[in-house]
Amino acid sequence: MARYVIRRLLQAIPTLLGVSVISFVLVYNSPGDPILIRTFDPNITQETREILRRQLGLDQPWALQYIGWLTGVTLRNGDVVAEFDRQDTRCSFAAALNTTFCDNGGGILRGNLGTSIATNQPVWERLVERMPATFELSVSALFVSLLLGVPLGVLSAVRQASLFDGSVRVLAVVGNALPSFWFGLMLIFFFGVVLGWLPTGGRRTVSLTNEFDLLDRVRHLILPTIILAFGGIAGISRFMRTETLEVIRTDYIRMAKAKGVPANRVWFIHALRNALIPLMTILGPTIFGVLTGAVIVETIFSWPGMGRMTFSAAVQRDYPTVLGAVMFFALLTILGNLLSDILYGVVDPRVRL
Amino acid sequence: MKNRKISILAALLVSALLLAACPQPVPVAETALEAPASDAAVQGGVWVEGSSADATILNPILASDSASFDVLGWFFPSLLGQDPFSGAIVPTEMAESWDVSEDGLIWTFHLQDGVMWSDGEQVTADDFKFTYDAIASDLVETPRKANLDNIASIDVLDPLTIQVTYEEVKCDALNNLGLGWLPSHLYAEDFSDVMDSPLNEEPAVSAGPFIFNEWIRDDNATVLRNDTYWKGAPNMDGWIYKIVPDAGARLAQLQTGELDLIGVQPEQLTTVQLNPDLNLHKFQDDGYSYIGLNQANPENPQAGQDEDGNLVEQDPHPILSDLAVRQAIAHALDYDTIIENVYLGQGYQIAANVLPAVGWAHDPSLEPYAFDTDRAAQILDDAGWTDGDGDGVRECNGCATAEAGASLTIRLQTNAGNTTREDLGALVQDQLNSIGFDIQFEAIEFGTLVGELLGQTFDMVIIGWTGLGTDPNDDSFWHSKFDTPGSGFNFVSYQNARIDELLEQAVSVPGCAAEDRAPFYQEIQKIIHDDIPYVFVTGSVGNTGYSKKFNGTEPGPWSFYHNVETWSLAQ
């Protein structure tokens, strides 16, 4: 097992490198200029724009920018030490190469995701600030998806072709088809404005003290969790229905029924345990789905998480933030898939890793 | 039976949700009146403003977005005040008066005495000089470098007197002196810490009505009453800037009382007007929407001037350089329908580039272009744009600018996601196509559109200007020196030597008296109106919905919070 995990982690390195190259090329070659977007103002001169562009290194060819992002070392023609040498960036001039090397101590290879163009904050700091909010929402959505998706799927299979089964299947289709931004606004309007039962957005009731209040946090979590979990419930219930249908046609289930084991025990002890095993394989993609779905849900519900930050960074062409977030999400996806493989081995002894 | 009950319940819930989503037929009410002010000030209360975007940095010389200024505006003193109702520059902030030399080049500002930072240090002329010297420093990456344009020197004559010397007379120069001042006593003298200072995220001191409390990114920023504010401490305990990206969610939170103030979208007006707990502040904003018509060939963008400042003859746009085509477009649009249906009545037709709000420079005698499709069609016929093959699209049959047989096909672009502009684009396409144009409309991502605009590679664009301010000088839109592909804002490549001359004269009038400058701007408006580099669609109308939680609110078009220190919690 340990060898398998180490091998998978080592395999992740070229994967992440590939992700970095592809995302870097895509992001830097997408239309739109971060400097123009920030300075689309007649009162800002072209000279100012050029200074900003040069100071941020955006005047460099993308390959050099990529090396800089990867290693923290940037190269420039000529002796420009005086222009770029700073407290946090050390520059030296190599006369033989007529090149100035500047090292800002960063670079993704050294674990530094760079600095946001929009806010001048370290990208890692921006991510860390928003991680708790996103994890809080994602974990609760995942929990609700499993809590409701699994029994709905099992019951739907057990009562195949019944009204209940039909309703669950309709729910699965609706869950996948319903645009979350529309459904979210409907819930806000109904439960927030009309009934006044739940807050309409945010992670907490804002106040001058912003003190922690568990009940308040839970109330704010309910609506975004429902929206984010809706697709997950739909997917998991459909998956569980298919798996359970396969399991309940097997001989050992028939045998259990023939022995007179109570129906609930047959379905939820014997059938469910085996039907759950394949669920592990979709856990990784489900985690990824929840994280990506959070982009929309976080926007509608004013949830201060990573998804919303990544979306606004993309709109503002804040390259370092977008790339940092992409790398982070890629790492999470790899770890999610690894976790689901490991769990598969744990719950099914026949699978040897 | 139980299953059927569940299904019926589910159906009822879905129906309820759908019904809730449908607009209800409701009467349109007049703007709600503000609650009467009470005599005795009541302490306490918090005001929560909703915003679509969060601040990015709380430093007045590094910020470039309005959200940042919404928050940092509470802390940093500025030299000049602005009348909240007229927008005129007034001595209500740090400068209590000023003198101007006879040649108009030296401005001496006398500062308020006794204004203190919240840590007890006095706000002095040194803070002003430090701020502008920081902008000039190579160590500071700021988009505000242009604020130093035309300034020859800034001298501190004494702690309460500043002298600014200009290189030449420029009547709108005062606008560049409006930035917030940094507390110089908290920064290194060589500006080396300005970029990375923690003060950029947590301003430690304030000379405004509130002091910084907390900033949770993408969530909220909170400020507390500054008990030492020189105009008098506010009655309210604090102010919160809450980030709610979605417009529908912002309205919902205004209705539930979670927010006290939001910018109201046209389609949300009725909801706010009918709510007895809300006020609506409607005002003519300092902006307009327009369709920019590229006068030059988008396949060959050129600068408007050479290095010596001489006009460079442009490679003309094959269709839009024809004045007759521009006139036909101006007459073919049904402005009333556009304002009513696209802007939901929140707009007004304008004739040229100076808005009525700038009363002294605005020319009310100019008539906006009238909607007249027959006239538009006749203009095209007369100009040699006719539909020879009967396919509904006109071709050049003797036109002035295009090759014979070229069809009247023009691209029209705007930024995706702005539904108002997308709707306008569809309507413009429909109306122009009905008289023989072939308009190819597309909505593209804003960053891409900006690239096309400044790169001058577009044909027609739907966009708008906001924040034009109170001075009518808009030379960056029309002067040929700003026709610079890749950067200039005269991206429609408008060239007119007379306009260049008038724009220069209008800002260098000795004494800068309004009555002396006005004739220049009136001639400019006439020429712009006749040349049609822009088709002016509508002047902007702003709407702010706000709660009645406080008495004493007196919003003006130029400032909502100008008297915030006098607001008193409604009982």
Contacts between the chains, C-beta under 8 A, distances in Angstrom:
chain1	res1	chain2	res2	distance
A	31	B	445	7.0
A	31	B	447	6.4
A	31	B	448	3.9
A	31	B	451	5.8
A	32	B	445	6.6
A	32	B	446	7.6
A	32	B	447	2.3
A	32	B	448	5.3
A	32	B	450	6.9
A	32	B	451	6.1
A	33	B	447	6.9
A	33	B	450	7.1
A	33	B	451	5.9
A	34	B	447	8.0
A	36	B	447	7.5
A	36	B	450	4.9
A	36	B	451	6.6
A	36	B	454	6.2
A	37	B	446	7.2
A	37	B	447	5.1
A	37	B	450	6.1
A	38	B	64	5.7
A	38	B	143	6.8
A	39	B	64	6.7
A	39	B	143	5.3
A	40	B	450	5.4
A	41	B	64	7.2
A	41	B	143	7.5
A	42	B	474	7.9
A	42	B	476	3.8
A	42	B	477	7.0
A	42	B	482	7.8
A	42	B	489	4.3
A	43	B	146	5.5
A	43	B	147	8.0
A	43	B	476	7.7
A	44	B	64	7.7
A	44	B	143	5.1
A	44	B	144	8.0
A	44	B	145	7.9
A	44	B	146	5.7
A	45	B	145	6.6
A	45	B	146	4.6
A	45	B	149	7.4
A	46	B	484	6.7
A	46	B	486	7.6
A	46	B	487	3.6
A	46	B	488	7.4
A	47	B	145	7.0
A	48	B	142	7.8
A	48	B	143	5.8
A	48	B	144	7.9
A	48	B	145	4.2
A	48	B	146	6.0
A	49	B	487	6.5
A	51	B	141	7.1
A	51	B	145	7.0
A	52	B	141	5.8
A	52	B	143	6.7
A	55	B	141	4.8
A	56	B	141	7.6
A	83	B	138	7.5
A	86	B	139	7.7
A	87	B	192	6.8
A	87	B	196	7.9
A	88	B	196	7.3
A	118	B	56	5.3
A	119	B	56	4.7
A	119	B	57	6.0
A	120	B	57	6.2
A	120	B	62	7.4
A	120	B	195	6.9
A	120	B	196	7.7
A	120	B	200	7.1
A	121	B	201	7.8
A	126	B	217	7.3
A	129	B	217	5.6
A	130	B	217	7.4
A	130	B	218	6.7
A	162	B	3	7.2
A	163	B	3	4.2
A	163	B	4	7.1
A	163	B	7	6.6
A	164	B	3	5.6
A	167	B	3	7.7
A	167	B	6	7.3
A	167	B	7	6.3
A	167	B	10	7.2
A	181	B	246	7.8
A	185	B	21	8.0
A	185	B	246	7.4
A	185	B	248	4.9
A	185	B	249	7.2
A	186	B	17	4.8
A	186	B	20	6.6
A	186	B	21	5.8
A	187	B	17	8.0
A	188	B	248	7.3
A	188	B	249	5.9
A	188	B	252	5.1
A	189	B	20	5.4
A	189	B	21	7.3
A	189	B	248	8.0
A	189	B	252	6.2
A	190	B	16	7.0
A	190	B	17	5.9
A	190	B	20	5.4
A	192	B	252	5.6
A	192	B	253	8.0
A	192	B	256	6.0
A	193	B	252	4.9
A	193	B	255	5.3
A	193	B	256	6.0
A	194	B	20	6.4
A	196	B	256	6.6
A	199	B	256	7.9
A	199	B	258	6.7
A	200	B	249	6.0
A	200	B	252	4.5
A	200	B	253	5.1
A	200	B	256	5.9
A	200	B	258	6.3
A	201	B	244	5.7
A	201	B	246	7.8
A	201	B	249	5.0
A	201	B	252	7.7
A	201	B	253	6.4
A	201	B	258	7.8
A	202	B	219	7.0
A	202	B	220	7.9
A	202	B	242	7.0
A	202	B	244	7.4
A	202	B	258	7.7
A	203	B	219	6.4
A	204	B	219	7.8
A	205	B	258	7.7
A	206	B	48	6.5
A	206	B	219	7.5
A	206	B	220	4.6
A	206	B	222	7.4
A	206	B	240	5.3
A	206	B	242	5.3
A	207	B	46	7.3
A	207	B	222	7.9
A	207	B	240	7.7
A	208	B	46	6.1
A	208	B	213	6.4
A	208	B	222	5.2
A	208	B	224	6.4
A	208	B	237	6.3
A	208	B	238	4.5
A	208	B	240	7.1
A	210	B	214	6.3
A	210	B	216	6.9
A	210	B	220	7.5
A	210	B	222	7.1
A	299	B	245	4.9
A	299	B	246	6.1
A	300	B	245	7.8
A	300	B	246	5.1
A	300	B	249	6.2
A	301	B	249	7.1
A	302	B	219	7.9
A	302	B	242	7.6
A	302	B	243	6.0
A	302	B	244	4.4
A	302	B	245	6.2
A	302	B	246	7.3
A	302	B	249	6.2
A	304	B	216	6.8
A	304	B	217	6.7
A	304	B	218	3.7
A	304	B	219	4.0
A	304	B	243	7.2
A	305	B	218	7.7
A	308	B	218	6.2
A	308	B	245	6.9
A	309	B	218	6.2
A	312	B	53	7.3
A	315	B	446	7.4
A	315	B	447	7.6
A	317	B	447	5.5
